[in-house]
Amino acid sequence: MDEPLPIATGTTAVGQVPLAPDAPVARVLVDHPVPHLARAFDYAVPEKLAEAAQPGVRVRVKIAGRLRDGFILERADESDHIGPLAVIERITSPLPVLTPALLELCEAVATRYAGTLPDVLRLAIPPRHARAEKAVLKAIERRQTAQTGGETAGDEPGRDEPGRDEDVPEETPIIDALGEWVIEAGTEVADGDPGAAGSDRARLALTFTPGTTPGLGWITAGLRAARAALARGAAVLWLVPDHREIAVLSAALDAEIARGGQITEYTALHADQSPEQRWAAWLRGLLGDTRLIIGTRAAAFAPLADLGVIICLDDANQNYLDQHAPYPHAREVSLLRSNLEETGLLFASTDRSAEVERLVEIGWLRDISPAAAARRSSSPLVVVPDEERDPYAWQRIPSRAWDIMRAAFKPRDGSAPGPVLVQVPRGGYYPVFACARCQETARCPVCESPLSTQSEVGPFACRTCGYHSETFTCARCRSHQVRSIVRGRTRTVEELEKALPGIEIVESGGDDIPVALDFAPRVVVATTGAEPYAIGGYAAGILLDTLWPGPWMRASDEGVRRRMRAASLVRSRTDGGVVYLGDADETIRGALTTFDPAVTMTRSLADRRELGFPPYRRIVELTGPGTDIDAVLAAVPELTELIRDDDEDGQRVVAAFPIAAGPHIGTRLAETTAARSAKKLPQVRVRIDDPRSL
């Protein structure tokens, strides 16, 4: 016998609150940390909130007796829920901050990384700041009134120095000078027009060389793309890894604005801003008050109408990987956004990431990097130790390196003197190890090559044969203790001060990292990633020791990236620039001596393609109790287990799956997580495409 159909009795609210006459039901996405509750629920729209409760606005609603934030996804005439609905308590702001385009992007990111939509929205939309919101709205209104009436808008907050934050660093004059130098001296070295990314929505990849603006060729190329996009009325999103690039790019844009060029304003958006600054910057993009946003990974979701081009600097930088669930990477967000909004793309870097090279390989991105002859003339001369001819090549700072430093201070070839960059692996007294008891160098028990490690407690690994161990045992005395035999920044400075009296020595590392320096001859001793920019570029670079970052699949990629970044700060060989490379890794040596990291990456990808490793397959890391991981693997049979080892939370499993199955796998993993949450089962942490998983 068929069951009777339910009788529509109309929507009612708890407490008999008068409801909106039209579309009295709002579907609200509740910001809840529990996966199975992080979804849309139906709420009644009170009559008093009928006009303000529009799709996209932020609201406060009750769920399980507690007030929580949420976003209205849509309004409806009725609900499938049987019984009275809870009402929307209040409207946080009448601004519809969750636009359809942003919602679509966040849904795609949630699927890509097997996360919940509220988790992604938490990363995409900053917390509201009422004072900032009022100030932005008032400024926009005043400007519109002035334009209508032909009056001047007057001084407005944040417009005296476009995009600049309130906390201006002490070195701003030098940074400003650096920005002016980039605008005046910058010329492009590319086998194609970077501007096509802005004018034709082309998708481009560029590995730039020092050229006329060492280390800053990305600004020259990016400006071409930005000008082209702005010229046709489109918006620009420009992503950089950290605050130092924000400072340098801001200075260059200020110089461009002062010259009266195509760029007339910009807004900075990054995590180092105060909540007030960040919300104000985000709103300017949402309300169309800016057409150019620069920022770190926090800006990847920045709302911009008619986005024409996304520019991303150094996409392999680990700063782009968010450490909050669902752990998205800004490069992948940019790729998704480019697809959804049909924007141009420009990936600019001193190196070439595996992901970008695969996209070049399949024709999705077009490589506009300079050809071999142009690369050679616009890059520094790179020399490596010759152990057979130089009896002192084994020294910490070999005689050849000393000669290069002295020549940089007093050049004989007519080139200008300048600062010298000395790159060391880290601050302190690490990281190549020997036995602490007998002083024997730590060597691989399989092939006798030197072992490498990230710390004195391991893990230890061999770059030659792939040996890996969590512990070390000396083959000579059986001790398990190790010590460093390589000196870091502190000892290097002491050595340089004794050998070069009267020469200024500047340290850069830890909490004290200058953004930029002038062209005065000096020695700059910097740890990896802390190399300051220099006006005019460095006359020479001394890259000491080894930079192998640890036992993981992308170790050589990261080593090449770190070395290329430092070498690109040195002048081209036509301007007398020389780099001494102390790294013994053949991959790193090959990339720097040719100054062509794309070719190096192409060779590396051949092996990964054959083995089915990323970027030719995607990977997922599952962490939790072993039996619960097994249950997740059983629920998603398309996953192929690659690695299983013990973890502080139980076990860690790395599994692979085809790229084409990505949306299906992401959806299934998210559904499995929500189902386990509803049953109150132990949670398994899911991380997709974490570079450190393999």
C-alpha positions in Angstrom: 0.0 0.0 0.0 1.4 3.4 -1.0 2.2 5.8 1.8 0.2 9.1 1.8 2.0 12.1 0.5 3.0 14.8 3.1 0.6 17.7 3.2 2.3 21.1 2.7 1.3 23.1 5.7 3.6 26.1 4.9 6.8 27.3 6.6 6.6 28.2 10.2 9.3 29.4 12.7 10.1 28.4 16.2 8.3 30.9 18.5 5.7 31.9 15.8 8.0 34.7 14.6 6.4 36.6 11.6 8.2 35.5 8.5 9.2 37.2 5.3 6.3 37.4 2.9 8.4 36.2 -0.1 11.0 33.3 0.0 10.7 32.8 3.8 13.3 30.0 3.8 17.1 30.6 3.7 19.6 27.8 3.1 22.5 28.7 5.4 25.9 27.1 5.2 26.9 26.9 8.8 30.6 27.4 9.8 31.0 24.3 11.9 34.2 22.4 12.7 32.5 19.0 12.8 32.6 17.6 9.2 29.1 16.2 9.1 27.6 19.4 10.4 29.6 21.6 8.0 26.7 21.8 5.5 23.7 23.9 4.6 20.6 23.9 6.8 17.2 25.6 6.3 16.4 28.5 8.5 13.3 30.8 8.6 13.8 34.4 7.5 12.1 36.8 10.0 10.0 39.6 8.4 12.3 42.2 9.9 15.3 40.7 8.0 13.5 40.1 4.7 15.4 42.7 2.8 18.8 42.2 4.3 18.9 38.4 4.2 20.2 38.1 0.7 22.3 35.3 -0.8 26.0 35.8 0.1 25.5 37.8 3.3 27.1 36.6 6.6 24.6 35.7 9.3 24.4 34.3 12.9 22.3 31.2 13.5 21.8 28.7 16.2 22.8 25.1 15.8 22.8 22.6 18.6 22.0 25.4 21.0 25.0 27.6 20.1 25.3 30.7 17.9 27.5 30.2 14.9 28.4 32.2 11.8 27.1 31.2 8.4 26.4 32.3 4.9 23.1 32.4 3.1 23.4 30.4 -0.1 19.9 30.9 -1.4 16.3 31.9 -0.5 13.4 29.5 -1.1 9.7 29.4 -0.9 9.5 26.2 1.2 11.6 23.7 3.1 11.8 19.9 3.1 12.1 20.0 6.8 9.0 18.8 8.8 8.1 21.2 11.5 9.0 24.7 12.6 12.4 26.1 11.4 14.8 27.9 13.6 15.1 31.6 12.6 18.1 33.6 11.5 19.2 35.5 14.7 20.8 38.4 13.0 22.6 39.7 9.9 26.3 40.3 10.6 26.7 42.6 7.6 24.3 43.4 4.7 27.2 43.1 2.2 26.9 39.9 0.1 30.5 38.8 0.6 30.1 35.2 -0.7 29.6 35.9 -4.4 28.6 33.2 -6.9 32.1 33.2 -8.4 33.8 32.9 -5.0 31.4 30.1 -3.9 32.1 28.2 -7.1 35.9 28.5 -6.5 35.6 27.4 -2.9 33.5 24.4 -3.8 36.1 23.4 -6.4 38.9 23.8 -3.8 37.0 21.8 -1.3 36.5 19.0 -3.8 40.2 19.2 -5.0 41.5 18.8 -1.4 38.7 16.5 0.1 37.7 19.2 2.6 34.6 20.9 3.8 33.3 24.1 2.2 33.3 26.0 5.5 37.0 25.2 6.0 37.8 26.7 2.6 35.6 29.8 3.2 37.4 30.3 6.5 40.6 30.7 4.4 39.0 32.7 1.6 37.0 35.3 3.5 38.7 37.2 6.3 36.9 37.9 9.6 34.7 41.0 9.4 36.0 44.3 10.9 33.1 46.8 11.3 35.2 49.9 11.5 37.2 49.0 8.4 33.9 48.2 6.6 32.4 51.5 7.4 35.6 53.4 6.4 35.7 51.6 3.0 32.1 52.2 2.2 32.3 55.8 3.3 35.4 56.4 1.2 33.8 54.9 -1.9 30.6 56.9 -1.4 32.6 60.1 -1.0 34.6 59.4 -4.1 31.5 58.6 -6.2 29.9 61.9 -5.0 33.0 63.8 -5.9 33.1 62.3 -9.4 29.5 63.0 -9.9 29.7 66.6 -8.7 33.1 67.3 -10.3 34.7 67.9 -7.0 38.0 66.5 -5.6 37.7 63.5 -3.4 40.3 64.8 -1.0 42.6 62.7 1.2 41.3 59.3 1.9 42.6 56.6 4.2 45.0 54.2 2.3 45.2 56.4 -0.8 48.1 58.6 0.1 50.4 55.6 -0.4 48.3 53.1 -2.4 48.4 49.6 -0.8 51.0 50.6 1.8 50.4 49.3 5.3 50.5 51.6 8.4 53.6 49.9 9.8 56.3 51.1 7.5 59.7 49.4 7.9 62.8 51.5 8.7 64.5 50.5 5.4 61.7 52.0 3.3 64.0 54.5 1.6 66.3 51.7 0.3 63.2 49.7 -0.8 61.8 52.7 -2.5 65.1 53.2 -4.3 65.1 49.6 -5.3 61.6 50.0 -6.8 62.5 53.0 -8.8 65.6 51.2 -10.1 63.5 48.2 -11.3 61.1 50.5 -13.2 64.0 52.5 -14.8 66.4 49.6 -15.6 64.1 46.7 -16.1 64.1 45.1 -19.6 62.6 41.8 -20.5 64.6 38.6 -21.3 61.9 36.2 -22.6 61.2 34.2 -25.7 57.7 35.6 -26.0 55.6 38.5 -24.7 54.5 38.2 -21.0 51.9 40.8 -21.8 49.9 38.2 -23.7 48.8 36.8 -20.3 47.0 40.0 -19.7 45.9 41.0 -23.2 44.9 37.6 -24.6 44.3 35.6 -21.4 47.2 33.4 -22.4 48.6 30.9 -19.9 52.4 31.3 -19.7 55.4 30.0 -17.8 58.7 32.0 -17.5 62.0 31.1 -15.8 63.7 34.5 -15.7 67.4 35.3 -15.6 69.2 38.2 -13.8 69.4 40.4 -16.9 69.4 44.1 -16.1 67.6 43.8 -12.8 69.1 40.8 -10.9 66.5 38.8 -8.9 63.7 41.2 -10.0 62.9 40.1 -13.6 59.6 38.9 -12.3 58.5 42.4 -11.7 59.3 43.5 -15.2 57.5 40.6 -16.8 54.6 40.9 -14.4 54.2 44.6 -15.1 53.8 43.8 -18.8 51.0 41.4 -18.1 49.3 43.7 -15.6 49.4 46.7 -17.9 47.9 44.7 -20.7 45.1 43.5 -18.6 44.3 46.9 -17.1 44.4 48.5 -20.5 41.4 46.4 -21.6 39.5 47.0 -18.3 40.3 43.7 -16.6 41.5 43.2 -13.1 44.9 41.7 -11.9 45.8 39.4 -9.1 49.5 39.2 -8.3 50.7 36.5 -5.8 54.1 36.5 -4.1 55.6 34.2 -1.5 56.1 36.5 1.5 56.3 40.0 3.0 59.7 40.8 1.4 58.3 40.5 -2.1 55.2 42.5 -1.1 57.5 45.3 0.1 59.6 45.3 -3.1 56.6 45.0 -5.4 54.8 47.8 -3.6 57.9 50.0 -4.1 58.0 49.2 -7.8 54.2 49.9 -8.2 54.6 53.2 -6.4 57.3 54.2 -8.8 55.2 53.1 -11.7 52.3 55.2 -10.4 54.5 58.2 -9.9 55.6 58.0 -13.5 51.9 58.3 -14.6 51.8 54.9 -16.3 49.0 52.5 -17.0 48.9 51.4 -13.4 47.2 54.1 -11.2 46.4 52.2 -8.0 46.8 48.9 -6.2 45.9 47.2 -2.9 47.9 44.8 -0.8 46.3 41.9 0.9 48.4 39.5 3.1 48.3 37.7 6.4 50.8 40.1 8.1 48.2 42.9 8.0 46.0 43.7 11.0 42.4 42.4 10.8 41.3 45.9 10.0 43.8 46.4 7.1 43.1 42.9 5.7 39.3 43.3 5.7 39.5 46.8 4.2 41.7 45.4 1.4 39.4 42.5 0.8 36.4 44.7 0.6 38.1 47.0 -2.0 38.4 44.1 -4.3 34.8 42.9 -3.7 33.3 46.4 -4.3 35.4 47.2 -7.3 37.4 49.9 -5.6 40.7 48.4 -6.8 41.6 46.6 -10.0 45.0 45.3 -8.9 45.5 43.2 -5.8 49.0 42.0 -4.7 49.3 39.5 -1.9 50.6 36.3 -0.4 48.7 33.0 -0.4 45.9 34.7 1.6 45.0 36.7 -1.6 44.5 33.7 -3.9 40.8 33.9 -3.2 40.6 37.7 -3.3 37.3 38.8 -5.0 37.9 40.8 -8.3 35.3 41.3 -10.9 36.4 40.5 -14.5 39.7 39.1 -13.4 42.0 39.2 -16.4 45.2 37.6 -15.3 46.7 35.9 -12.3 50.5 36.3 -11.8 52.3 33.9 -9.5 55.9 34.3 -8.4 58.0 31.2 -7.4 55.1 28.7 -7.3 57.2 26.0 -5.7 57.8 28.1 -2.6 56.5 26.3 0.5 54.9 29.5 1.8 52.1 28.9 -0.7 51.0 25.7 1.1 48.4 26.6 3.7 48.8 24.8 7.0 45.1 24.9 7.7 42.5 22.3 6.6 42.1 21.4 3.8 45.7 22.5 3.2 45.3 24.0 -0.3 48.3 25.3 -2.4 48.0 28.8 -3.9 49.3 27.5 -7.2 46.4 25.0 -7.4 43.9 27.6 -6.4 45.2 29.8 -9.2 44.9 27.0 -11.7 41.3 26.3 -10.6 40.4 29.9 -10.7 41.9 30.4 -14.1 39.7 27.6 -15.4 36.6 28.8 -13.8 36.9 32.5 -14.6 38.8 32.0 -17.9 41.7 34.2 -16.9 45.2 34.5 -18.2 48.1 33.0 -16.1 51.7 33.9 -15.7 54.0 31.7 -13.6 57.3 33.4 -13.1 60.2 31.9 -11.2 64.0 31.5 -11.2 63.4 27.7 -11.3 60.8 25.4 -12.7 58.4 23.4 -10.5 57.4 19.9 -11.5 53.7 20.8 -11.7 54.3 23.8 -14.1 56.7 21.7 -16.2 54.1 19.0 -16.6 51.5 21.6 -17.7 54.1 23.0 -20.3 54.7 19.4 -21.4 51.0 18.8 -22.2 50.6 22.2 -23.8 48.3 23.7 -21.1 50.9 26.4 -20.4 53.2 28.0 -23.0 56.9 28.4 -22.1 58.2 31.9 -22.8 61.6 31.4 -21.1 64.6 32.9 -22.9 66.4 30.6 -25.3 69.9 29.2 -24.5 71.9 32.1 -26.0 69.9 34.7 -24.3 70.0 32.8 -21.0 73.7 32.6 -21.1 74.4 36.3 -21.8 71.9 37.4 -19.2 73.1 35.1 -16.4 76.2 35.1 -14.2 79.3 33.0 -14.9 79.0 29.9 -12.6 82.2 28.2 -11.5 82.5 25.0 -9.5 85.4 23.6 -7.4 88.1 21.7 -9.3 89.4 19.2 -6.8 92.1 17.9 -9.2 93.7 21.3 -10.1 93.0 23.3 -7.0 94.8 21.8 -3.9 92.7 24.1 -1.7 89.3 23.2 -3.1 88.5 21.2 0.0 88.6 24.2 2.3 85.5 25.8 3.8 86.1 28.9 1.6 88.4 27.8 -1.2 91.1 30.1 -2.7 89.0 30.5 -5.9 86.1 31.9 -3.8 88.5 34.4 -2.0 89.8 35.5 -5.4 86.2 36.1 -6.7 85.3 38.1 -3.6 88.3 40.4 -3.9 87.8 40.9 -7.6 84.2 42.0 -6.8 85.5 44.8 -4.6 88.2 45.9 -7.0 87.2 44.7 -10.5 89.9 44.8 -13.2 87.6 44.3 -16.2 85.9 47.8 -16.0 82.7 46.5 -14.3 81.4 48.3 -11.3 82.3 47.1 -7.8 79.5 45.8 -5.7 78.3 43.7 -2.8 79.1 40.0 -2.5 76.5 37.4 -1.4 77.7 34.5 0.7 75.0 31.9 1.1 75.3 29.4 3.9 72.9 26.5 4.7 71.6 27.8 8.0 72.4 29.9 11.1 74.5 28.3 13.8 77.0 25.4 13.3 75.1 22.8 11.2 74.3 20.7 8.9 76.9 18.1 7.5 77.5 15.4 10.2 80.2 13.2 11.6 80.4 10.7 14.5 80.5 12.7 17.8 82.9 10.1 19.4 85.5 9.3 16.7 84.9 12.2 14.3 84.5 9.8 11.4 82.3 11.4 8.6 78.8 9.8 8.5 78.7 7.6 5.5 76.1 5.4 3.8 76.5 1.7 4.8 75.5 0.7 1.3 77.6 2.8 -1.1 80.0 4.7 1.3 78.8 8.2 0.1 78.4 10.9 2.7 75.1 10.8 4.6 72.9 13.9 4.8 70.4 14.9 7.3 68.1 17.8 8.4 69.1 17.7 12.1 71.4 15.9 14.4 68.6 13.5 15.4 67.9 12.4 11.8 66.5 11.1 9.7 69.6 10.2 7.7 69.6 9.5 4.0 72.0 9.0 1.0 71.5 11.0 -2.1 73.5 8.6 -4.2 71.7 5.3 -3.6 68.5 6.4 -1.8 69.4 4.7 1.6 67.2 6.0 4.4 67.4 5.4 8.2 65.8 7.1 11.2 69.0 6.4 13.3 72.8 6.5 12.7 75.4 4.0 13.8 79.0 4.8 13.2 80.8 2.0 11.2 84.0 2.6 13.1 83.0 3.0 16.8 79.3 2.0 16.8 78.3 5.3 18.4 74.8 6.8 17.7 75.7 10.4 18.4 76.6 12.9 15.6 77.9 16.4 15.4 78.2 19.1 12.7 81.4 19.4 10.7 80.1 22.4 8.6 80.1 25.9 10.0 77.0 28.0 9.5 76.4 31.7 9.4 78.0 32.7 12.7 81.3 31.0 12.1 81.4 32.1 8.5 81.1 35.7 9.6 83.9 35.3 12.1 86.1 33.8 9.3 85.3 36.6 6.9 86.0 39.3 9.5 89.5 38.0 10.0 90.3 37.6 6.3 88.7 40.9 5.1 89.4 43.6 7.6 87.8 46.9 6.8 85.0 45.4 4.7 81.5 45.7 6.1 79.8 42.4 6.8 76.0 42.2 7.0 74.2 39.1 8.4 70.8 38.1 7.2 68.9 35.3 8.8 66.5 34.3 11.6 64.5 37.3 12.7 66.8 39.8 11.2 66.4 39.7 7.4 66.9 42.9 5.4 64.6 43.3 2.4 67.0 45.2 0.3 70.5 46.8 0.4 72.2 49.5 -1.7 75.0 49.0 -4.1 77.9 49.7 -1.7 80.7 47.0 -1.7 80.1 44.7 1.3 79.8 41.1 2.2 76.3 39.8 2.9 76.2 36.5 4.7 72.7 35.0 4.4 71.1 31.7 5.3 69.0 29.9 2.7 66.0 31.9 1.7 67.1 35.1 3.6 69.1 36.7 0.8 68.3 40.4 0.5 67.8 42.1 -2.8 70.5 44.5 -3.9 70.2 47.6 -6.0 72.3 46.9 -9.1 72.6 43.3 -8.1 75.4 41.5 -6.4 78.8 41.6 -8.1 79.5 38.0 -7.0 77.9 35.1 -5.1 79.6 32.5 -3.0 77.3 29.6 -2.4 78.9 27.4 0.2 78.4 23.8 1.3 75.5 21.6 0.4 71.8 22.6 0.4 70.2 19.2 0.2 67.0 19.8 2.2 66.3 16.3 3.4 65.2 12.7 2.5 62.2 13.4 0.3 61.4 13.0 -3.4 61.6 16.7 -4.2 64.9 17.2 -2.4 66.9 18.0 -5.5 64.0 20.2 -6.8 64.2 22.3 -3.6 68.0 22.4 -3.7 67.9 23.7 -7.3 65.2 26.3 -6.3 67.2 27.6 -3.4 70.5 27.9 -5.4 68.8 29.4 -8.4 67.1 32.1 -6.3 70.5 33.1 -4.8 72.4 33.0 -8.1 69.7 35.1 -9.8 70.5 37.9 -7.4 74.0 38.2 -9.0 74.6 40.4 -12.1 74.9 38.9 -15.5 78.3 37.9 -16.9 78.2 40.8 -19.3 78.2 43.0 -16.2 80.9 41.0 -14.5 78.8 38.8 -12.3 80.4 35.5 -11.1 78.9 32.7 -8.9 81.1 30.2 -7.0 79.0 27.0 -6.4 80.2 24.8 -3.6 77.4 22.2 -3.9 78.5 18.8 -5.0 75.1 17.6 -6.2 75.3 17.0 -9.9 71.7 18.0 -10.5 72.2 21.3 -8.8 75.5 21.9 -10.6 73.9 21.1 -14.0 71.0 23.5 -13.4 73.2 26.4 -12.4 76.1 26.1 -14.9 73.6 26.1 -17.7 71.2 28.4 -15.9 68.4 26.4 -17.4 66.3 24.8 -14.6 63.5 23.8 -17.1 65.8 21.4 -18.9 66.9 20.0 -15.5 63.3 19.4 -14.5 62.4 17.8 -17.8 65.1 15.2 -17.2 63.9 14.6 -13.7 60.3 14.2 -14.8 61.2 11.4 -17.2 61.9 9.1 -14.2 58.8 10.2 -12.3 56.6 9.6 -15.3 57.9 6.0 -15.7 57.4 5.3 -12.0 54.0 7.0 -11.8 55.1 9.5 -9.2 53.7 13.1 -8.9 53.0 15.2 -10.8 51.8 12.4 -13.1 49.6 11.0 -10.3 48.1 12.7 -7.3 48.8 11.5 -3.8 46.9 11.5 -0.5 48.4 11.2 3.0 46.2 9.6 5.6 47.2 9.9 9.2 45.5 8.2 12.2 44.9 4.8 13.8 45.9 2.0 11.4 42.5 0.2 11.4 40.7 3.5 10.7 43.1 4.2 7.8 42.2 0.7 6.5 38.5 1.6 6.7 39.1 4.8 4.6 41.1 2.9 2.0 38.3 0.3 1.8 35.7 3.0 1.2 37.8 4.5 -1.6 39.1 1.5 -3.5 40.6 3.6 -6.3 43.5 4.5 -4.0 46.8 2.6 -4.4 48.8 2.4 -1.2 52.5 3.3 -1.7 53.9 3.8 1.8 52.9 2.9 5.3 54.9 3.8 8.4 54.4 4.6 12.0 53.4 8.1 13.1 53.0 9.9 16.4 49.2 9.7 15.8 49.3 6.0 14.9 50.2 5.3 11.3 50.8 7.3 8.1 49.8 6.0 4.7 50.6 7.6 1.4 48.4 6.5 -1.5 48.2 7.5 -5.2 45.4 8.0 -7.6 45.0 9.1 -11.3 44.7 12.9 -12.0 41.5 12.3 -13.9 39.9 10.7 -10.9 40.7 13.7 -8.7 37.2 15.2 -8.4 35.7 11.7 -7.6 38.4 10.9 -5.1 38.1 14.2 -3.4 34.3 13.9 -3.1 34.5 10.3 -1.8 37.1 11.1 0.8 35.1 14.1 2.0 31.9 11.9 2.2 33.8 9.2 4.1 35.2 11.8 6.6 31.7 13.2 7.2 30.2 9.7 7.6 32.8 8.7 10.2 32.2 12.0 12.0 28.5 11.3 12.2 29.2 7.9 13.7 31.7 9.5 16.1 34.5 7.3 14.8 38.1 8.4 15.2 39.1 10.8 12.5 41.7 10.2 9.8 43.5 13.3 8.7 43.5 13.7 4.9 46.1 15.8 3.0 46.1 15.7 -0.8 49.3 16.5 -2.8 51.4 17.6 0.2 55.0 17.9 -1.4 56.5 16.5 1.8 54.4 13.3 1.7 57.0 11.4 -0.5 
